[in-house]
Amino acid sequence: MRRDFAESAGRRSDLVIGREESFGAAREQLTRGGSVLLHGPAGIGKSTVLRTLAAEYACTARTVLQCSATEFESHLPFLALADLLGLVLDQVSHALPTAQRTALESALTGRGESTLQRDGLALRLAVLSVLRALAAEGPVLVVADDLQWLDPASAELLGFAARRLGDAPVRLLCAVRTEGPRAEGAAYDRHLSASPPDTRAVRLGPLNRAQVSALLDERGYSGLPRSTVRDIHRTSGGNPLFALELGRALAESPAQPRPGEPLPVPTSLRALVLSRLEMLSDEARRTLLVASAGARPTPALLHAAGRENAEAETAQAAALGLLATDPEGPAVRFAHPLISAALYAEAPAPERRAAHAALSTAASDPIERARHLALATTGTDPEVAARLAEAAALARDRGAPSVAASLGLLAARHTPADGAPGPDERRLTAAEDAITAGEPDLARDIAREVLTRAGAPGERVRAWMVVIEAAGQAIGDVDAVFPQALADAGDDPRLLALVHYQLAWRSLVVQGDFAQGREEAAHAARLAARAGDRRTELLALAFQAQAETLMGRPDAPATIERALAEPQDARVACHHNGAGSSRFRWLVMSDRLAEARTAVTGLLREVRRRGMAESEVHYLRFLAETELHSGHCGRALELSRESLTLARDAGIGEGAGAMQAALAEAAGGDVDRALTLAREAVRRAEEDGDAVYLSRALAALGHASLVAGDAEAAARALRRVRELEAGAGITDPARGRWQGDLAEALVRTGEPAEALDVIEVTRAHALRLGRGSVLAVLDRSEALVRAARGEHRAVVTRLTSARERLAGLGYGLEEARAAFALAGLRADRGPGPTTYDEAARLFRRCRALPWLRQVDAAVAARSAGPPPARTTVPDALVGLAPMERQVAALVMEGATNREIAGRLFVSVKTVEATLTRVYRKLGIRSRVDIVRLAAGPREA
């Protein structure tokens, strides 16, 4: 019987998309011997989860009983019971009393006239006896899908037995369909009452947009634009079955829907709702069509659109379950978005246009009126196009660039070929709105369509700029665009300024050459100024200022001032590549954290108001960085996770988001997750050919490795950062602040000379630029180097000074790390009071959980270390790094790798890697050799 689940065991990829929490809850319940009832609406994934859980737990049961009921067979009595027990009855029938056996055989085979009314007690007891007899031979797993279709007789018998199983090792894994909040509660309560007392009800809810996108990708529908995925998520309501069916219909459709047009709803999904629509009167159906065409339909809007009996007709639809009642407000809301989509898709085109025509005068919002007017109009119409362009501008000002892009494309569709502005000009404006909205794939498609026919140089260069912007960090993928854009620009300074600004980004991202990028940006600024293009000039100056800041050039503040001078462009001022962003970066690197926080908070507020999705992703990350520097690890973790979620949802800035999230996790969350995110950031930067973020990602990986106790991996990653930044001409150590981590990693790996070289080279740049926090961290690192060499004189003074300076500058986490180093130094110098309590207090204030675990590990290692005889431990053991000594000490106690990992709050892999380093440094091969080496002097 377990073979039936073999196929499901290989489908785990379907399950883990958006079902981790539900699956974890069900697995926990089954693991401890309990039963599980999965519930949720049709298509939500109950059967997939049930099959996968059954495949996982079938191997732990001696007997697996299963049934899957269908609606068309639910009238057949005892059918589900026959599926469950038909193949096992012969094994246990001898253990049943004659009356029970006779009644059960008659019910299962149909050869008698057994009924619940006549043989009710005998049948009930027979089912209970069979389950107990099977359980006496080993655990039993009962798997029942679609409980709502179980024939009443089987449901009654199974419920009777389930409630009386007691301690018998019988687990039930069931799934039931529930629709709507009220019906759902009543349905699963009824089925729960017919389940064992320890049953856990697990609800499967809708997927979010990112999960729907991942599901579509996994099923092979990965070529869909993100704007289309957004529409699929909205129309499906997050239902995975509905989403996959919509994705399949789009993949099979010869043409994708244009903006404003509905998604094609496949026949398989229309059938779910259209049968109920047939029960409506013709007038009620027309009213619902108007409601489906409206953005926010209300009874008042329906009345204004000519639906005089809207209340009665919507009440009729609500009674059929097509509309959801909303006691909190007057909105007319469909019970599921798919109902609205299917109704609209089924309506003939003239009826749709009539509904939109009615709404074009009834809607109060000018944007809605323009949209409905466009959808009610066929062919070109300059007046309609002008109204749509005005509505797009209004949407842009309201902070809805995605709506602006949709309206702009509708405007282009209704613009005559000889119109001014022309249709392609309006398409390019829509593409630029799509970039702002975080929909680069839509923007790229629009631009490439324009390039197939545009002849005017201005339109062609503008289209090339959209293609480059849409590439994001993977700008190297569109390298071939630049020669064509330069050729189209000719000698026009305005067009050349646009191209050279993007060439500045290419120099930085693809070549990692900050000097060249700065020169290109300065040239672009001069060209834009000559052409009177203040917007491009501001962007180029902001880029130039950013490059000069990272290169440690003294003229950076002056360039920032030029970029901030009037006149300003409001959108550039708050853009993540604008002057406000450059000023924020300069403030952070200059240790002005409070000002930086105020600046980035204001920028974040503004881009949210304007709907600038990509800028919001970046500013959330910038604010997380500021909070992390300030030692607010919990807040930094929240912000970085929010930024990464938005980045994944929009498909923009994912590598940078993973990099910052890795740093936040290493400081205040989970170190293993930090390592995973850092590796993802490195992988993405390498795949995109992004030299800028590759060094940042490697710095995050090095830091996470150091926190995890893997000093060799940290040193390996951070050495690469040093090489990359030297090659790129980055001299300001405040850019990534990785130098102290590299020095500390080198100390732990026994390479103090290289650590001192890193410190001295970095200190020279930090002194020249006045980077106080960097200098304090370098002093902390140098103290560790000196302590490792046994030069304890003045080390305590240096560490104390570093801590005080970091506290004064507001770097809470770095202050706590200095206190931790000071405590470790005093502990290493012999018995006596230490300051681990102070380090713990500071880390606790920062909510730096991984660092708190390191303090606990250090305290445990010190208390578990050998007593006075410790001075006889071989010199080689004393020379180990702190984490290596802790692991070695626990090995001497006889602890296993798993026990060591638990006590030190690290992973088993980290323990294994640390032991490997210990073996190599001590010239030994095994754990036994550590004990022998440590015991040698005492035996002598």
N, C-alpha and C positions, 0 to 999 in steps of 0.2 A: 504493500500500500504506500510505502514511502516513495516509490518510483514516480508516483503521480506529481510529486513536487520537484522532480529533478530539473525540469525546464525552468521553474520559477527561481531556483537557486542561482541561475545565471543571469537574472534580470535585476540584480541589486542596483544597477545604475538608475533604473526608473524610480526606485524607491527613495534613494538618498536625496533626490532633488526635492527639497522643501519638506521632507518628512522626517528629518533627523530627530526632532523633539518627540513627535508622536511615536515613531519607531522605538526610540529609547525608552519611553514610558511603558509601551507594551512588552518590550523585551525584559525590562526589570521585573514586571509582574509575572511573566511566564517563568523567568529564571528562579523565582522564589516559590514556584509551584502554584501560582494563582491562575485565574482565568481572565480572558480579555474579551470585551465587546467593542468592536470598531463601529463607528457610526458617522454618517454624513450624507450629503445629497448624492444623487446619481452622477457618476462620472468623476467623483472626487478622488478616486484611487483606493477605495477600500479593498477591492479584490486583489490589487497588486500588493498592497501591504500584507493582506492576509496570506496570500500565496508565499510571499517571501519569508514571513515569520514561520509559516508552517514548514517550509523547506529547511529553515534553520533549526527548528526544534523537533522535527520528525525523528532525527537520529537519536534523540534522548528518550524517545518513547518506545516501548515494546510493541504497542499496538496503536495504529493511527486509523481513526474512523472519520469519514468525510462525506459530505453531501453538499450539493449546490442546487437550490431550488430555482424554478422558473415560474413566471406568472401564469403561463399557459398550462402548467401541470398542477397548480396549487389546489385544484378541486379534487384531485385523486387522493383518497385517504391512505395514510400510512406510507406514502411513496418516499418521503424523506427518511422515515425510519428504516425502510427497506434498503435504501442506499447506505445508511450507517451500519446496520447490523446484519444485512443479508449474507455477507461473506464470512462472518465470524460466529454466527449462531451455532453451527455444528460443533465448534470448539468447546462451547460452554453449555449447550442445551442439556447435557446429562446432569448438570448441577442445579437445574431448575425444578421446582415442584411440578407435578404433572399438569395441574390446572394452568399454571403460568406458561409452561412450555406449549401446551395446546393452543392457548389464546394467542400467544405471540406468533407461533408458526402459521396459524390461520390468518393473522393480520398481515404478515410479511409475504405470504405466498398467494393470498387471495383465494385459497381453496376452501375456505370456510366462510362463515357469516359473522366473524368477530367484529364487534363494534364497541366504541367507547361506552355507549349506553348500556349494552348487555354485559360486556366483560371488562368494564372500566377498571376495577381494582386489580384484577388479575394481570391486565396489560401493564398497568402502572408499575406494579411490583416486579413484573417480568423484566421490563427495561432496566429498572434499578438493579435487579439481581444480575443481569448480563454485565452491566458496567462494573459492578463489584467483583464479579468472577474474573473478568479480564484484568482488573486492577490488581487482583491477588497474584497474577503471574508477572506483573511489571507495569510501569507507568503507561497511562492511556492518554492520547491526545485526540480530542474531538474537534474537527474542523467543519464549520457550517457557514457557508456564504449565503447572502441574500435571505436572511431570516424572515423578511417581510413576505416572502412567497412560500414559506413553509406551509404545508397543508395543516389545517387546524388540529387534526388528530395527532400528527407527529409532534407539532409544537407543544401540545398539552402533555404528551408523554415524556418528551425530553425535559421540559421544565419541571415536571414532578420529580424525575430522577435527579436532576441537577441540584435541586434544593435540598436533597437528602443524602448526598454523597458523603458528607462529613469529611473524615481524614483520608478517605480513599484517594490514591494518587491519580486522579482524573482531572485533566485540564481542558477547559473549553476555549476555543479560539473561534469567535463568531463575528460576522459582519452584518449590519442591517442598514437599509436605506432610510434616511430621515430627511424630510423636506421642510424648510422654514423653521424659524426659532420655536414657534409654539408647537407645531406638529412634531418637530424634532424631539423636544423635551418629552412630550407624551409618548412618542413611539419608543424611544430608547429606555424610558422608565418602565414601560410595559415589558420589554424584552429583558431588561436588567432584573426585574422581579422574578423572571423565569430562569435566572442564571444562578450558579453557585454563589453563596453569600460573599465570598471574597473577590467577586468579579470586579475588574476595573474597566470603566467605560472610557474609551479614548476617542475623542472627536477629531476627525480629519477636516481641516479648514481649507480655504482657498489658498493658492500659491500667490506670492507677490510677483511683481513684474520681472525681477531678475531671475526668479525660479522658473517662470514661464519661458523666458528666453533660453535658459539652460536646458529645459526640457525639449524645446524645439530644436536646439542645436544637436542634442543627443539623438533625436529621431531623424536627423538629416535635413532639417529645414533651416539651415544656418545662413542662407543667403538673403534672408528677409531684412529689410531696413529696420532700424530701431524704432522709427516712428510707426511702422506697421506692427512691430511686436507690441508696442504700447497699445495700439488699437485692438490687437488680439487679446491682450490681457484685460482691457476694459470690456470688450464684448463677451469674452468667456467668463468674466467674473472670477478669474483665477482658477476655474475648473480645468484640471489637466486634460480630461477627455475632450471637452469642448475646444480647448486651445489647440490640441493636436489636430482635431478635425478642421478647424479654421485654417491652421497652418498647411494642412494637406490640400485644402481647396485653393489656397493662394498659390501653392507650388504648382498645382495642375492647371491654374488659370493662364491663358495665353497673354493676358495683359493685367497689370496691377491696377487697383483702383486709384483714381486720381484724388487729390485733396478734396474733401467735402463729400466724396462718394462713400457708400457703406462697404464694408467687407463682404465678399461673396460668402453667403451662408450655405453650406452644403445641404443637400436634401436630407442626409442622415440626421442633421440637427434640426432642420425645419420641422421634421416629423414629430419632434418632441413637443412642439408647442402649437403647431398649426391645427391639430385636431381640436384643441380647446377654442381656437379662434373661430372655428366653423360654428360653434355654439352661440356666437355673438350675432346680434342683428346687424344688418348692413350699416346702419347709421352709427352704431356703437363701434363697429370696426373702423369707420372713417374717422371717428373721434380719436381712436387709439393711434391711427396712422399720423394724425396731426401731432399727437403727443410724442410719438417716436421721432418725428422730424424736429421737434423743439429741443433746445438745450436744457432748459429748466421748466418743463411744463407745469402749469398750475390751472385750476378751474377758471380763474379769471382770464388767463391767456387763451384757453380753449374757447371761452365765450367770445373774446375779442376776435378770434379767428373764425367766428361764425358757427361754432358748435353750441347751439342753444340749449340742448339737453345734456350738457357735459356731465353734470353730477349723477344723473340717473344712469347714463351709459358707462361711466367709470365705475359706478357701484356694481353694475352687472359684470364688468370685467374683473373687479376685485372678488366677487363671489365665485368666479371660475378660477381664481388663483393666478390671474394674469397680472394684476396690480397688487402692490403691497400697501396696506393702509399705513398712514403716517400720522399718528395722533399728535406729534410735535409740530406739525406744520401743514400748509395747504398743498404741498407739492404732489404732483401725480407721478408716482414712482412705480416702474415695472418690477415685478417680483424677481426677475433676473434680466440682466442686460441682453441676453440672447433672445428673449421674447421680443424686445424692441427691434433688435437687428433682423430677426426672421420676418417680423411683420413688415418692416420697411423693405426688405429685399424681395418679399413676395408681391408687393404692390406694383401695379403697372406704372410705367414711367409717367404717363399723363397725370395719374392720381398723385404721385409724389410731387410733381411740379405744382399741382393745384394746392397741395398742403403747404408747400414752401411759399407760394404766392400769398396765401392767407396769412401766414406768419410774418411775411415781409412788412405788412402794415400793422399787425397786431403786437409784435414784439416792441418793448419799450427801449431796449438797448440798441444804440446805433450799429454796433458791431454785428449783433444778431440780425438786425433788419437787412444789413448789407449782405450777409451770408445767405439769408433766405432768398433775397432778390436774385442773387447769382444762381442759386440752385433752381430757381423758377424760370430762368431765362435760358434760351438756346441761342447758339451762335454768338457773334461778336456784337458788342454794344458799348460804345465809348462812354456813355453816361453811367452804365452799370460798372464798367471798369474803373472809372474815376471814384465812384462811391466806395468800391472795394479797396482801392488804394488808400483812401482817407480812413477807412475802417482799420486797415493794416497799420497805419501810422498811429491811430488811437490805441490799438492793442499793444504796439511797441512801447508807447508812453506809459501804458498801464502795467508794464512788466510782464507781458504775455507774448514773448517773441515767437513761440511755437504757433500761437493763433495768428500772429502777424504773417508768418511764413505761409500758412494755409490760405489766408485771405489774399496774400500777394500772388500766389499761384492761380487762384480763381480770377484775380484781376488780369493776369497775363492771358488767361484763356479767353476772356471777353474783350481783350484789347485788339483792335484792328491792326493788320500788319503794317499799315502806314501811320499808325498812331504815334503821338508824341506825349509822353515817352512811349517807346515801343514795347512789344510784349517781352522781348529778351531782357530789356533793361529791368522790367518789373520782375522777371524770373530771377535775375541776379540779386535784386534787393531781397527777394524771398529766400534765396540761398544764404545770404548774409544773416538774415534773421534765424535761419535754421542753425547756423554755426553758433550764434548767441544762445539759442535754446538747447544746445548740446545734442544736436541731431546732425552730426557730420556726414553720415552716409546719404541722407536726403540732400544736403547741400552739394555734395560731390556729384550726385546723379544729375541735379539741376544744371550744375556748371558744365558737365561734360555734354549734356544735351545742347546747351547753348553753343558750345565750341564746335559742334558738328555743322553749324550754319552761320554763326556770327562772322561778319567781315570787318566791322569797325574795330580799330585797334583798342579803343577804350573798353569796349565790351569784352574783347578777347583777353586783355590783361586782367581785367576784373575777374573774369571766369577762372583764369589761371591762379589768381590769388586765392579764390575759394577752394580750388583743388589742393593747393598747398596747405591752407589752414585746416582743411578737413583731414589731412594726413596726421595732424597732431605731432606727437613725438617721433613718429615713423616718417619723418620728413625725407629721409634718405630713399624711401620707396618712390618718391616722385622727383628724383634728381633730373630726369629727362625733361621736366617741365621748364626749368630755368632758361636754357638756351632759346626755347620757343617764346617764352614770355619776354625776354630781352629783345628778340627780333621783332615782336609785335609792338613793343614800347617805342622802338625807333629812337628819336632824339627828344621825345616829349619828357620834360623834367618831372611832371606829375606822375606819369606812368613809370618812369625809371625809378622814382623814389619808392614806389610800391614794390618793385622787384628787388631793389637793393636792400630794403628792409627785410624781406624774406631771405635774401642771401646772407644777411647777418645771422639769422637763426640757423641757416644751413651750416655756416662756419662753426657755430657754437655746438649744435647738436650732432652733426655728422662728423665733423673734423675735430671737435674738441679744442678749437683754436679761439681762445677768448680775444687775443689781440686782433686777429683778422675780423672777428665778429664786431669788435668795437669800431674798427675802421669802416666796415660796410655800413654800420648804423650811423656813424657820423656823416658819411657821404650821403646816405638817404635823407638825413635831417637837412643837410644843405640843399639838396635838390627839392625837397618838399617846401622849404622856406622860399626858394626862388619861384616855385609854382603857386605859392599861396595856399598850399594844402596843409593847414594847421594840424589836422587830425593825424596825418602820417608823420608830420614833424614831431609831434608829441610822443607818438609810439617809438619813433627812432631815438629820440632823446632819452626816453625811459630805458630802452635797451642799452644805450651807451652808458648811462649812469649805473645800471646793474653790472655791466661788464667791468667798469672801472672800480666799482666797489669790491668785486671778487678778486680783481687783480691787485688790490691794495694800492691803487693810484690815488694820489692826494687831491686830484681834481674832481673826484666823484661828487662831493657835496655841491660844488658849483654847477655841475651838469644837472643834478637833481633840482636845484633852484631854477635853472632854465626850463626844465620840464614842468615845473609847477607854476611858472609865470603865466600871466594872462596874455591873450585870451585862452580859455580852456575849452575842451570838448567834454561834456558831462560823461559820455560813455567811456572815453579814453581815461578820464580821471579815476574811475573806479575799476577799470579793467585790470585783470590779474597781470597783464603785461604793461600796465600804465605807470605813470609817475608815482601814484600812491603806493603801489606795490614796491617800487624801487626804494622809496623812502622808508617803508616798513623794513625792508631787508637791511638797509643801512642802520636803522635804529637798533635792530636785534644784534647786529654784529658790533655795534658800539656800546653794548651793555645797557641800553636804555629800555629796559623791558616794560616798564609801566607805560611809557609813551608808545612803544610798539603795540602793546595790547589795545590801547585806546584807538590807535590808528587802524589796526586790522579789524577791530570790532565795528568801527564806522564803515569801513569798506564792505564788510560782510553784510551789514544791514542794507546798504545801498544796492548791492548786486542782487540781493534777494528781492528787493522792491522792484527791480528792473527785470527779474526773471533770467538773469545771466547765469545759466547752469554751470558752465565750465569755471567761471570765476568763483562761483560759490564753492565748488569742490576745492579749489586751490586755497581760498581764504579760510575755510574750515581747517585745512591742513596747516596753514600758517599760524592760526590761533592755537591749534594743538601744539605746535612747536614752541610757541611763546609760553604756554602753560607748563610744558615739560621743562623748559629752562628754569622756570620759576619754582619748580618743585611741586606743582599741582598735578601729580601723576594721575589721579582718578579723573579729573576734568580733562586732561590731555587724552586719556584713553577713550573717553566718551566722544570727544570731538574727532579724533582720528578714525574711530570706527564709523562715525556718521559720514565723514568725508569719503572713506573707502566704499561704504554702501552706495552713496550717490555716484561715485566714480564708476562702480561696477554696473549700476543701473543705466547710466548714460553711455558707458563704454569710452570714457575719456579720463585721462590721468590716472589710470589704474596702477601703473608702476610706481608713480610718485606717492599715491595713496597707500600702497602696500609698504613702501619704504618708511613713511611716517608712522603707520600703524605698528610696524615692527619695533620701532624705537619706543613707542608708547607701551606696547605689550612687555618689552624687556624691562621697562621701568616700573610699571604698575599692574601688569596683568600676568600672562602666562608665557614663560620663556620658550617653551616648545613652539607655541604659536608664533612667537616673535621670530624664531628661526625660519619657520615655514614661510612667513610673509616676506622676510628679508630675501630668502632664496627666490621667491616669486618675483620680487622687485628686480633682482639681478638678472633673472631669466628674461623678463620683459624688456629691460634696457638693452640686453645683448641682442635680442630678436629685432628690436626696433633700430639698432645701430645708434643708440642714444648715448653719446659719450658724456653728456652732462649728468644725467641721472644714474649712469653706471657707477660713477665714483660715489655718489650719495647712497646708492643701494648697497654697494660693498661696505661702506662705512657702517650702515645699519647692520649688515651681516656680521661685521667684526665686533660691533658692540654687543649684539645679542649673543654671540659666541663667548665673549668674555664673561657676560653675566651668567651664562650656562656653565661656566667653569672649563671651557675648552680653549685654553690660551693659545694653543698652536693654530687652531682654525682662525682665531681672532687675528693673530699676527699675520697669517697668510692673506686674509682678506684686506687688512689694513695696509700691508706693504703694497698691494696693488693700487690702493687709493693714493698712496704717496707717489707712486710712479705716474698715475694718470693725471693727478693735479699738477705735478711738476711739468709734465709734457704739455698741459693745457695753459700754463702760465698763471695758474691760481696761486697767489702768494699769501692771501689773507687767511690765517688759521682759524678765524671765527666763522668761516664759511661752513665747514662741516664739523669742527671741534672733535676730530677723531684722533688727534695727535697724542693726547693723554692716554687714551685707550691703547694705542699701539705701544707706547712706552711701558705701560703696565703689563700688557701681554708679553712683551719681550723680557721683562723682569721675571715673570712666571715661568717662561721657557728657558731661563738661564742665559740670556743674552744681554747683559747690562750695558756693554759697550755700545751696541747699536741703539739701545734705549736712550743713552746719553746723547748720542748723535742726533736722534730725532728731537730731543728736548732742546738742544742748543740751536739747531737750525730754526726750529719753530720759534724759540724765544727771541731770536733776532728780528723776525718779522713782527711778532707781537709787540715788542718794544717800539719798533718804528711806527706802528699803527695805533699804539696806545690801547691794546686789547687786554684790559685788566683781568677779566675772568679767565682768559686763556693763560695768562701769566700765572695766576693762582693755581690753576689745574696743573700746569707744568711744574710748579714748585712741589705740589703733592706727588707728582710722578717721580720727580728727582729724589724726593725723600725716600720713596720706595726703592729706588735704585741704590741709594747710599746705604739703606738698611740692609738690603740683600748682600751688599759687600762687607757688612759688618761695621760700617762707618757711622756709628750711632750718635756721635757728637753733633749737636746742633740740628739733628733730624727732627726731634720733637718740636723745637722752636719753629722750624720751617713749616711743619705740618700745621701747627697751631696758627701761625700767621696766615697760611693758605685758607684755612677754615674761616677765619675771621673776615678775610677779604671777600670770600665767596658769599658769606652771610650778608655783608654790607652791600654787595651788588645785587642781592636778591636771588642767587642761584641756589635754591634750597636743596636740590638733590645732590649737587656737587659738594655743598657744605656737609651733607650727611656722609658722603663718600670719604671726605677728608677726616671726619670724626671716626669713621670705621677704620681707616688706615692707621690713625693714631692709636686706637684701641688695640689693633692687631700688633702694632709695634711694641706696645707696652706688654702685651701678653707674651710675645716671643722672647722678651728679655728676662722672663723668669716669673716665679710666683709673686703674688701680690695683687692689690686691687687693680682692676682694669676699668675702662670707660665704655664697655660694650652697651651698658644701659643708656648712655647718652646717644650713641649711634642708633640704637633701636628707637629711642624717642624721636630722633630727627627723621628717620626713615618712616616711622609711623605717621608723623605729621605730614609727610609727603604722600602717604598711601603707596609707598614703594614696596609692594609685597615681595617681589623676587629678592630685593636687597634685605628685607627683614628675614627672609629664609636663610640668607647667607650669614646674617648675624647669629641666628639660632644655631646654624651649623658650626660656626666658629666657637660659640660657647660650649656646644656639645663636644666638639673635638678637644677643647681644652680640658673639660671636666673628665673626658674619657681617656685622656692621654696617660702614659705611664707616670707613676708617682716619682719621687725623688730619683729613682734609678734612671729617669729620662736622660740625665746628663751622660749616660754611658751608651746611648744610641749612636750608631755609627755616623760619622760626619756626612756620609753620602745621603742619609735620610734627612738630616737637618737641612741640606741644600735643596730639598724639594720645594716647589711652590706651595703656598698655603693650602689650596684645594687638594693637591697631591698628598700633602702630609695628612690632611683629614681623612682621605680615602685610605691611605696606608694604615693609619691608626685604627680605623674600623676593621680593616682586614686582619690586623693583629688580634682584634677581639674575636675573630671568627665569624664576622658578619658576612652574609651573602651579598652579591651585587644588588639584588632587589632591596634588601634591608638597608644597605648603604644609601641607595637612591632615596628611600623613604626618609631616612634620618637627615640627609643633607638637602632634601627638597629639590632634587635634580632627576633627570631621566636615567634609566638603566644604561642607555647608550653613552651618556656623559660619563658614568662611572667606568664603563668598559674602556672608553677613550683615555680617561685619566690613568687607569691602571696600565694601559699600554705605554704611556709616557713614563710612568714610574719604572716599569721593567727596563725600558731602554736606558733611562738615566742611571739606574743602579746596576745595569749589566746582568740582570737576572731574567728568569723565564716564567715564573709562576708565583701564585699567592703564597705557596709554601716557602719559597725563597725569601719573601718579605719577612715572614715570621722568623726564619732562621737567621737572617741578617740582623734583625733587631735584637734577637736573643743572644747572639754571639758574644758580645762583650760581657754580658751578665754571667754566662756560663764559664767564661775564663776566670 
